[in-house]
Amino acid sequence: MKLGVFTTLLSDLSLDESCKYFKSLGIEMVEIGCGGYPGNAHADPEILLNDDAKLKEFTDTVKKYGLEISALSCHGNPVHPNKEIAAKFDKTIRDTILLAEKIGLHQINTFSGCPGDCETAKYPNWVTCPWPNDFTDILNWQWNEVLIPYWKELVSFAKAHGVDKIALELHPGFCVYNTESLLRLREAVGPEIGANLDPSHLIWQGMDPAVCIKKLGDAIFHFHAKDTKLDNRNIAVNGVLDTKSYSDEINRSWIFRTIGYGNDASYWKDIISALRLVGYDYAISIEHEDSLMSKREGLTKAVDFLKGMLLKEKVGEMWWI
């Protein structure tokens, strides 16, 4: 396993300045945003695909600091019911795939997306219950008429350009948001669909990340190190479905935290051990979205927390038998 970071945390700095700082902390891999919701401050595919000198500068900068790129990320909603919005996200994903091909990377991270409820819808419709039956009808239409066809075609495009791992973040608000929905899309589309597993989104939904990891197995392509703190008093009043602003921390049912501030070391050691059990030996990419900490304090605390926890060496023989 290698200690990584999602570089959008330091979008206000250049790629060179960011990589220098990340290297000083002992980080080994960088996940770089290429557009969509994360932005493209460190890698704009429209520039890098059309300027060989800029592309070389980009790859040389990462190499200069002895870092590896774990994934190019382009989180968005390519099946948004607004066709113009969908087209922009789709283009970003395809450009990111082309950029991955250029630099010899076989993996991207994104979202599954969420359609509306019909062809003329204006906004996405995230279905979370089966009744009244309208919701089941919407869900069937979304999956059979939009989501599966889109991802089948997109995977075909990706494979033609050397990208065989599309890691979807399990994120509420999108059709793929839990273990079952990820495996459903993977079964329908192919093994190129996998998970960018972020425990923070599982925790507040009531899932156990370590158990999810064991169920997903080799469908895990990438991993986000991000925590969630549950406020059980607020949950007791209003449950976990919470639409209050993330900035209203004291009244929310849960908030994102730097790892170790939502759950303790034992909890996270179980997660790391579960990753080892299923053979995951890749990036543990810190995504810092803790509104109670500054960018650098949250990142350094996460790095310190993980350094003594990651399993770095290959397992040998059971010498005690």
C-alpha positions as CSV (number, residue, x, y, z in Angstrom):
1,M,0.0,0.0,0.0
2,K,1.1,3.5,-0.8
3,L,0.2,6.7,1.0
4,G,-1.6,9.0,-1.4
5,V,-3.5,12.3,-1.6
6,F,-6.2,13.9,-3.8
7,T,-4.3,17.0,-5.0
8,T,-7.4,19.2,-5.4
9,L,-6.8,20.0,-1.7
10,L,-4.1,22.4,-2.8
11,S,-5.7,23.7,-6.0
12,D,-4.6,27.2,-5.0
13,L,-1.0,26.1,-5.5
14,S,0.8,25.1,-8.7
15,L,1.4,21.4,-9.4
16,D,5.1,21.9,-8.6
17,E,4.4,23.6,-5.3
18,S,1.8,21.0,-4.4
19,C,4.0,18.0,-5.2
20,K,7.0,19.5,-3.3
21,Y,4.8,19.9,-0.2
22,F,3.2,16.4,-0.5
23,K,6.7,14.8,-0.9
24,S,7.9,16.6,2.2
25,L,5.1,14.8,4.2
26,G,6.1,11.4,2.9
27,I,3.3,11.0,0.4
28,E,4.0,8.6,-2.4
29,M,1.1,8.8,-4.9
30,V,-1.1,11.6,-6.2
31,E,-4.6,11.5,-7.5
32,I,-5.1,14.4,-9.8
33,G,-8.3,16.2,-10.7
34,C,-8.9,16.7,-14.4
35,G,-12.3,18.5,-14.4
36,G,-15.8,18.0,-13.3
37,Y,-16.6,18.7,-9.6
38,P,-12.9,18.5,-8.5
39,G,-11.8,21.0,-11.1
40,N,-8.6,20.8,-13.2
41,A,-6.2,23.2,-11.5
42,H,-3.3,20.7,-11.8
43,A,-4.2,18.9,-15.0
44,D,-6.4,20.4,-17.8
45,P,-6.9,17.7,-20.4
46,E,-7.8,20.3,-23.1
47,I,-4.4,21.8,-22.7
48,L,-2.3,18.7,-22.0
49,L,-3.8,16.8,-25.0
50,N,-2.9,19.5,-27.4
51,D,0.5,20.8,-26.1
52,D,3.3,18.2,-26.0
53,A,5.5,20.6,-24.1
54,K,2.9,21.2,-21.4
55,L,2.3,17.5,-21.2
56,K,6.0,16.8,-20.7
57,E,6.2,19.5,-18.0
58,F,3.2,17.9,-16.2
59,T,4.7,14.4,-16.2
60,D,8.2,15.6,-15.4
61,T,6.9,17.6,-12.4
62,V,5.4,14.5,-10.8
63,K,8.5,12.4,-11.5
64,K,10.8,15.2,-10.2
65,Y,9.4,14.6,-6.7
66,G,9.5,10.8,-7.0
67,L,5.7,10.6,-7.0
68,E,3.4,8.3,-8.9
69,I,-0.1,9.1,-10.2
70,S,-2.7,6.8,-8.7
71,A,-5.6,8.0,-10.9
72,L,-6.9,10.9,-12.9
73,S,-10.2,12.0,-11.4
74,C,-13.1,13.6,-13.2
75,H,-16.1,13.3,-10.9
76,G,-19.3,14.4,-12.6
77,N,-22.8,13.4,-13.7
78,P,-22.5,12.3,-17.4
79,V,-26.2,11.2,-17.4
80,H,-27.6,14.4,-16.0
81,P,-31.1,15.1,-17.5
82,N,-29.9,18.5,-18.7
83,K,-28.3,17.5,-22.0
84,E,-25.8,20.4,-22.0
85,I,-24.6,19.6,-18.5
86,A,-24.4,15.9,-19.3
87,A,-22.4,16.6,-22.5
88,K,-19.8,18.7,-20.6
89,F,-19.3,16.0,-18.0
90,D,-19.1,13.3,-20.6
91,K,-16.5,15.3,-22.6
92,T,-14.5,15.7,-19.4
93,I,-14.5,12.0,-18.7
94,R,-13.5,11.1,-22.3
95,D,-10.8,13.7,-22.3
96,T,-9.5,12.3,-19.0
97,I,-9.4,8.9,-20.6
98,L,-7.4,10.2,-23.5
99,L,-5.0,11.9,-21.1
100,A,-4.6,8.7,-19.2
101,E,-3.8,6.9,-22.4
102,K,-1.1,9.6,-23.2
103,I,0.7,9.1,-19.9
104,G,0.3,5.3,-19.8
105,L,-2.2,5.2,-16.9
106,H,-5.0,2.6,-17.0
107,Q,-7.3,4.1,-14.4
108,I,-9.7,7.0,-13.9
109,N,-12.0,7.9,-11.0
110,T,-15.5,9.4,-11.4
111,F,-19.2,9.0,-10.4
112,S,-21.8,6.8,-11.9
113,G,-24.1,9.8,-12.4
114,C,-27.9,10.0,-11.8
115,P,-30.5,10.7,-14.5
116,G,-33.8,12.4,-14.0
117,D,-37.1,10.6,-13.9
118,C,-37.9,10.8,-17.7
119,E,-36.6,12.2,-21.0
120,T,-37.9,15.7,-20.3
121,A,-36.7,16.0,-16.7
122,K,-34.6,19.0,-15.6
123,Y,-32.9,17.7,-12.5
124,P,-31.5,14.4,-11.3
125,N,-33.8,12.2,-9.2
126,W,-32.1,10.0,-6.6
127,V,-34.5,7.2,-5.7
128,T,-34.1,5.9,-2.1
129,C,-37.4,4.0,-1.6
130,P,-39.4,1.5,-3.6
131,W,-42.9,2.8,-2.8
132,P,-45.1,4.5,-4.0
133,N,-44.5,2.4,-7.2
134,D,-43.6,5.5,-9.1
135,F,-40.2,5.4,-7.5
136,T,-39.6,1.8,-8.6
137,D,-40.7,2.7,-12.2
138,I,-38.2,5.6,-12.2
139,L,-35.4,3.4,-10.9
140,N,-36.0,0.8,-13.6
141,W,-36.0,3.5,-16.3
142,Q,-32.9,5.1,-15.0
143,W,-30.9,1.8,-14.9
144,N,-32.2,0.1,-18.0
145,E,-32.7,3.0,-20.4
146,V,-29.9,5.4,-19.3
147,L,-27.3,4.2,-16.9
148,I,-26.4,0.8,-18.2
149,P,-26.4,1.8,-21.9
150,Y,-24.3,4.9,-21.2
151,W,-21.6,3.0,-19.2
152,K,-21.5,0.1,-21.7
153,E,-20.6,2.6,-24.5
154,L,-18.2,4.6,-22.2
155,V,-16.4,1.4,-21.2
156,S,-16.0,0.4,-24.9
157,F,-14.4,3.9,-25.5
158,A,-12.1,3.5,-22.5
159,K,-10.9,0.1,-23.5
160,A,-10.1,1.3,-27.0
161,H,-7.8,3.8,-25.3
162,G,-6.1,1.5,-22.8
163,V,-8.1,2.4,-19.8
164,D,-9.5,-0.8,-18.2
165,K,-10.3,0.5,-14.7
166,I,-13.1,3.0,-14.2
167,A,-13.4,3.5,-10.4
168,L,-16.8,4.8,-9.4
169,E,-17.1,6.5,-6.0
170,L,-20.0,5.1,-4.0
171,H,-21.7,8.4,-3.4
172,P,-25.3,9.2,-2.3
173,G,-27.1,11.3,-4.9
174,F,-25.9,9.0,-7.7
175,C,-27.2,5.7,-8.8
176,V,-24.1,3.9,-7.6
177,Y,-24.0,4.7,-3.9
178,N,-23.5,1.4,-2.0
179,T,-22.0,-2.1,-2.4
180,E,-25.1,-3.6,-4.1
181,S,-25.5,-0.8,-6.7
182,L,-21.8,-0.9,-7.6
183,L,-21.9,-4.7,-8.2
184,R,-25.1,-4.4,-10.1
185,L,-23.5,-2.0,-12.6
186,R,-20.4,-4.1,-12.8
187,E,-22.4,-7.2,-13.6
188,A,-24.3,-5.4,-16.3
189,V,-21.4,-3.6,-17.9
190,G,-18.2,-5.6,-17.2
191,P,-15.2,-5.9,-15.0
192,E,-13.8,-2.5,-16.1
193,I,-16.3,-1.0,-13.6
194,G,-15.1,-1.0,-10.1
195,A,-15.1,1.1,-6.9
196,N,-13.2,4.1,-5.7
197,L,-14.1,3.2,-2.1
198,D,-14.6,6.1,0.2
199,P,-15.6,5.0,3.7
200,S,-17.0,8.4,4.6
201,H,-20.0,8.0,2.4
202,L,-20.7,4.5,3.7
203,I,-20.4,5.3,7.4
204,W,-23.3,7.7,7.6
205,Q,-25.5,5.3,5.6
206,G,-25.0,2.7,8.3
207,M,-22.6,0.4,6.4
208,D,-19.4,-1.2,7.8
209,P,-16.6,-0.3,5.4
210,A,-14.5,-3.4,6.4
211,V,-17.5,-5.7,5.6
212,C,-18.1,-3.8,2.3
213,I,-14.5,-4.3,1.3
214,K,-14.7,-8.0,1.8
215,K,-17.8,-8.2,-0.4
216,L,-16.4,-6.0,-3.1
217,G,-13.0,-7.8,-3.3
218,D,-11.1,-7.3,-6.5
219,A,-13.8,-4.8,-7.6
220,I,-11.9,-2.2,-5.5
221,F,-9.7,-0.2,-7.8
222,H,-8.9,2.9,-5.7
223,F,-9.4,4.0,-2.0
224,H,-10.1,7.3,-0.4
225,A,-9.0,7.9,3.2
226,K,-11.8,10.1,4.6
227,D,-13.8,9.8,7.8
228,T,-17.2,10.7,9.0
229,K,-18.3,11.6,12.5
230,L,-21.9,10.7,13.5
231,D,-23.7,12.9,15.9
232,N,-25.9,10.4,17.6
233,R,-28.0,13.0,19.4
234,N,-28.9,14.7,16.2
235,I,-29.5,11.4,14.5
236,A,-31.8,10.4,17.3
237,V,-34.0,13.4,16.4
238,N,-33.8,13.5,12.6
239,G,-32.1,10.4,11.3
240,V,-29.1,10.3,9.0
241,L,-30.7,11.9,5.9
242,D,-29.5,15.4,6.3
243,T,-29.9,18.3,3.9
244,K,-28.5,21.0,6.1
245,S,-25.4,22.8,4.9
246,Y,-22.1,21.1,5.5
247,S,-21.1,24.4,7.3
248,D,-23.8,23.9,9.9
249,E,-21.7,21.3,11.7
250,I,-23.2,21.6,15.2
251,N,-26.7,20.8,14.0
252,R,-26.0,18.2,11.3
253,S,-26.5,14.4,11.9
254,W,-23.0,13.8,10.6
255,I,-20.0,15.6,9.1
256,F,-16.9,14.7,7.2
257,R,-13.7,14.5,9.3
258,T,-10.0,13.9,8.9
259,I,-9.4,10.2,9.5
260,G,-9.1,9.4,13.1
261,Y,-11.5,12.2,14.1
262,G,-14.6,10.3,13.1
263,N,-13.5,6.8,14.1
264,D,-10.6,5.5,16.1
265,A,-7.4,3.7,15.1
266,S,-8.9,0.3,15.7
267,Y,-11.7,1.0,13.3
268,W,-9.3,2.1,10.6
269,K,-6.9,-0.8,11.2
270,D,-9.8,-3.1,10.5
271,I,-10.4,-1.3,7.2
272,I,-6.7,-1.5,6.2
273,S,-6.6,-5.2,7.2
274,A,-9.7,-5.9,5.1
275,L,-8.0,-4.2,2.1
276,R,-5.0,-6.6,2.6
277,L,-7.4,-9.6,2.9
278,V,-8.9,-8.9,-0.5
279,G,-5.5,-8.2,-2.1
280,Y,-5.7,-4.5,-2.5
281,D,-2.2,-3.1,-2.6
282,Y,-2.5,0.4,-4.1
283,A,-3.1,4.0,-3.1
284,I,-4.6,5.0,0.2
285,S,-5.5,8.4,-1.1
286,I,-6.3,11.1,1.5
287,E,-9.3,13.2,0.7
288,H,-9.4,16.0,3.2
289,E,-12.9,17.7,3.5
290,D,-12.9,18.4,7.2
291,S,-14.5,21.8,7.8
292,L,-13.2,22.0,11.3
293,M,-9.5,21.9,10.2
294,S,-7.4,24.0,7.9
295,K,-6.1,22.3,4.7
296,R,-2.6,21.7,6.0
297,E,-3.5,20.7,9.5
298,G,-6.1,18.2,8.4
299,L,-3.7,16.7,5.8
300,T,-0.8,16.4,8.2
301,K,-2.9,14.8,10.9
302,A,-4.2,12.3,8.3
303,V,-0.7,11.5,7.2
304,D,0.6,11.0,10.7
305,F,-2.4,8.8,11.5
306,L,-1.9,6.6,8.5
307,K,1.9,6.2,8.5
308,G,2.0,3.7,11.3
309,M,-1.0,1.9,10.0
310,L,-0.4,1.1,6.3
311,L,0.8,-2.4,5.5
312,K,3.8,-1.9,3.3
313,E,5.6,-5.2,3.1
314,K,4.6,-8.3,1.2
315,V,3.4,-11.2,3.4
316,G,5.9,-14.1,3.7
317,E,5.4,-17.6,4.9
318,M,3.7,-18.3,8.2
319,W,7.0,-18.8,10.0
320,W,5.3,-19.8,13.3
321,I,3.8,-22.9,11.8
